[in-house]
Amino acid sequence: MALGRNSARLSCFFLSRDVTDRPIRHSVGRGGANAKDDTRLIQELLNSVPPLEGGPDRLLAEDGLIGPRTQAAIDKYQSTVLSQPDGRIDPDGPTIKALAGKICELPAILPGRLGLNARPNQKAGSPAAPAAAPSGVAATAVADGKRILKDLEPRIRLLRFKLTHQFPPTVAFCNKHFATGKSTVTPSEIAFINRLVAAIDFHVARFNSFGILLIDNIILFDPKDTEDLGWTVRGGNKLSTRQFQIYSDKGKTIKAPGQTVFLTNGFAAQTGFNKHWTVLHEMAHFVGPRDGSGIQIDDNAYAFNKNFLKLSKFQKLHNAETISLFILEACVGTANVVALPDLSLHAAHFDTFPKVSVAGDIVTS
């Protein structure tokens, strides 16, 4: 997940699990262990399903306790997916798999949230009315995100060519962004950067078998996030749309599906090349190694942090902010990057050679 550069949350501590793998550790329901965390997650999942598709008629209290209403909700949902309901949801059983798949592909569920978190104006015991439809701001933000990537695609493709051949100016440009002290980038590290750039290009330029650009199925809008500019599952393109991570952050449970980049109201309020920067930042998370691999594209520092340029080479190579600024400068030119107010703390560094002209040429003097 990526935090906004102006977010009050400068760091996150996540507890993530893949819901399609093993979201609960013990059985929940009749005769189950009914551990509190497992029960709470089941309550959140059930609250995310509309009543007509097996969800509870009235929203459950997400308190982690098995009571008659939660048990009745389990019984009701199982009656829609099992021929012989047993009133218990097992970690590897058919009910949890059906439940996870149901909410992954349920358009009525507010993107990025589960259960009561997806229904801010409702509370436990109220009728399970569907979540409100996204506003016009959402449609505009999503359209802007897609347009930005499509506009940048020719320059991203040119950057791929330069990184593939590792011309001296290109190597120098890589060192400007990723080297630390005497530790310069190696050919294999440039190849790693190139794989990220190529993966972004793939999703922006490639059509699927139905003639739809891949990026058109990736960018969504999260209207309830008031702190971030966007957020993304690290390595999200390694997951299917039927897989997602569950993140626990400051008491909120966040459903983060694979194959998705979320933009927010903060993104919609941005102007100029700041929007390009945000989209590239999220795409760096999206195409990088899968979460939990140890080499995922993380948020080691943002450009508003004083230590941004003091990261180690490894940290820079796996930092979404560094990667996004590298691609942005290559695509729109040094002059446009240096002019960004959000980069004011380190503008002098980016205004040094090698620079990129507005035409996309890397110049070393």
N, C-alpha and C positions, 0 to 999 in steps of 0.2 A: 504494500500500500504506500502511496506517496502522499505526503502532507503538502499543503499549499505553502508557498514560500513566505507568505505573510501570516501563517497559521500561529495561533497561540500554543498549539501542541508541537513542540520542537522535537519530540521523540515519541515513539510508540512502543508499547510492550504487548506483543501479540501472542495469543494462544490459538494455534490454527489446527484444524483437522479437516480432512477431505470427507465430506458428507456421504459421497457415494462409496467410500471405502469402509470406514468404521466410525461413524459419528458418535455412537454411544458405546460405552465399555461394558455395560451390564444391562440385563433385561429390565424393561419398564412395563408395568401393568400387573395384571392378576398373577400372583405367584412370582413376580420378578424381584430383583434386588432393590429396585427403585431408588438408586442413588440420586441425590438431589440435583447434581449437575446434569445427569442423563435425563431425569424427569423434566427439568426445566427446558432442555432443548426439545424434547418431544412436544411439550406444551407450545413452544414457539413454532415448531413445524406444523402442528395441527391447526394453530390459529392462522397460519398462512394459507390454508386450503379453504375455498368457498364452501358453504354448507351444501350446495347442490352437488359438489364433487366429493363429499365425504367428510368435510370439515365440521366443527361443532356449530350448532345453531346459535349459541351464545359464546362469546370469547372466554377462554379459560384464564384464570389467574396464573401468571407465569411465576409461581412461587416454589417450584421444585417438589411439591407435595402431591402424592397420589390421593385424591379424594374421589367421591362419587362422580363428579362432573368430568374429571380427567379420565377416569376409567370408562365412563359412558362415551366420551369422545373417541377413545381408542377402539371401543367396540364398534362404534358407528363407522369409523374409517375402515377398519378391517372388513366390515361387511360389504364394502364396495370393492375390495381388492383381493379377498381370499374366499375360497369356496367353503373353508371350514375355519372360521375365526376362533381364536383361543384367548383373546383379551390380553395378550402379552406381545410386546415388540422386542425382538431379540437383535443383538448387534449385527449378526450376519443373516438375519431372516428376510423373508420376502416383503414384510410390511415396511421396514425401514428403507429398503431399496425403492419400493413403490412411492413412499412418502417423499423421499429425496428427489426422485425423478419428477414427481408431481409439481413440487414447488419450484424446481429449476426451470420448468418450461411454462409456468403459469403467468400470463401477461398481466393479470390483475394485481399481482404482488408488486409493491413498490420496490424498484431496483435497490439492492444493497441492504435491505432490512428484512427482518423476520418478525412474524407475530405482531405483538402489540407495538413494537417499535415501528412497524410499517403503517400503523394506524394511530397517529398522534392525537386525534380528536376522539378516540374511543378508549374504553376501559373494560376490564374484566366484567363479565355479566351482561354486556350490551350486545345487541344483535350484530352478527358478523357481516356488516355491510362491506362491500368492496372498497378498496383504496381509491382515492381521487385520481382522476386522469392527469397526466402531466400538463403543465400550462404551456402557453405559446413560447415562453422563454426557453423551455426545454427543446422544442423543435428548432429554434434558432441556434441554440448552442451546439446541438448535434450537427446541424448543417454546417456551421462554421468549422467545427472540428474536422469533418470530412473534407470540406473545401480546402482547408489549410494543407492537409496532407496531400491532396491531389495536386495542388499548386506547387508544392515542394518536390513532388516526385521526380521531375526531370533533373533537378540538382542533386537529389539523393542518389539517383542512378549514376550521375557523373562522379559523385564522391565514391561510390562503389568501385568505379573504374580506376580512380586514383589510388585507392587503398589496395586494390588487387595488384597493381604494378609497383606500388611503393616507390614512387618517384622521390628524389631527394627533397623537394619542397613539401611533399605530402608527409614525409617522415618528420621534417622539421615542424610542420603544423601539428602533428600528433604529439610531439614532445612539448610543444607550447601548452597543450591541454593536460597531458597525462604524466609527463616526467616530473621527478622530484629530486632536486639537487643534481648529483652526478648520475642518478639512475634514469637512464633514457629508455625509451620503449624498444622492444625487440621485434623482429619480424613476426614471431608467433603472436605477440600481443596486438600488433596491428591487424593480424588476421582475425583475432578475436573481435576487435572493434568492427572489422568489415563484416563479420557474420551478423552482428547486431544491425548494422546499416542495411545489409542485404535482406534481413528478415522484415524490417520495416518496409522496404521497397516491395517485397513480395506481397505483403498484405494490402498495400496501396494500389499496386498495379495488376494484381492477379485476379481474374474472374473465376468464380466457381462453375460447376457444371450447369447451373441454371442461368448463367450469364450475369450474375450479381458480383460486384466487387467485394472482396473479402472484408474490406474496411467498413462496408455498409452494414455488416452484421456484427460489428465489434463495438462501435461507439454508442453509448447510451448516456442517459442523464439521471443524476441523483438529486432531486430537488430538496431533500432534507438535510444535506450536508452543508452546514453553515460555517465551517472552519477551513475547509480545504478547497483548492482549485480543481482537483481531480483526484481520483484514486483507482488503483489497478492491482489485481493479484499479480505478484511477482511470478514470472514465467507463465502468465495466463494463456498464452498461445499453445502451451503444452497440455492444457486441459480441454476437455470438450465442454459444450454448453450444458451438459448434464452433470458436470462436476463443479464443485465450488469449495472454497475455504470458509470456515467459520472463524471470524476474528472477534476476540473479546477485548474491547478498548474502553477504559474508563467507565465500566459498568454497562456499556452498550454492546449488544451482540450484532455483528454485521455479517450479512450473507454476501460473500464476494465470489460470484460465479466466474468460471474460466471463460476464455474467448470474449472478454468484456473489458472495455475502458470506460470508466464513468467520469463525466464532466459535471460541474456543479454550477450553482448560481455565482460563485466566486469567479469561475471561468467566464461566465456570460458577462460579468461586469468589466472584464479586462479589455484593453484596447491594443491596437497595433501588434507589434511582434511579440508582446508578452503572451498573447494567445498561442502563437506558434511555439514558443518556448514551453508552455504548459503541455501542449499536445505531444511534443517530442519527448518531454520528460516522462509522461505516462506511457508512451510507446516503448521507451527504453526499459521500463519495468516489465512491460507486457511481453516483449520478445526475448528478454534475457533468460538465463537458466531458471529452472523451476524453484519455487520457494522451498527452503529447507535443504538445498543442495550445498550451501556454504559458499557458493560463488554467484548467488543471485544478484541482480542489479538492485542495490539497496539505496537508502538515503543516509549516507555517511556524513554528509554536510550539505547545507544549502548555500546559495550565493550570498545570503545575508549573514552567514556565520563568518566570524573573523578567521577561523581555521580552515576555511574552504580551500585555499591554495596550499595549505600545509599538510594535507592528507598524504599518505604514502602513495606510491605509484599503484599498488594493488587496490587501495581504497578508491583512487580516482577511476581506475579502469572498471570498477564495479559500483560507481556512484551515478545515479540517474541524472543528477544536476550537471555533473561534468560532461557526461555523454551527450545530453541534450544541447548544451551550449556549444560543444564541438560540432554537432550536426547543424545547429542553427547558424553558426558563423560561416560554415562551409556553404550553406544554402542562400543566405541573405546578405552576406558580406560583413566585414568587421565593423564598418561605420554604423550600420544599423544595430549591431549588437552592443557596441560601446554606448550608444545613445539610450539604451534601456535604463530607466530609473532604478529598477530592481537590481541592477548590476553595478550601481554606483560605488560600492565599497571596493570593487576589484576592477574598475574600468581601466585604470592605468595598465594593468597587466594585459588585458585583452587588446589594448591599443598598441601593443608592441608587435614587431615582425616575428614570424611571418604573418601577413595579413591576407584577407580574401577580398578581392574587388567585388563591386556590385555585379560584375559580369561572371563571377564565380572562379576567377583565376587566383591561385595562391602565389603571392609575391613575397620574396624574402628580403627585399631592400627597397 
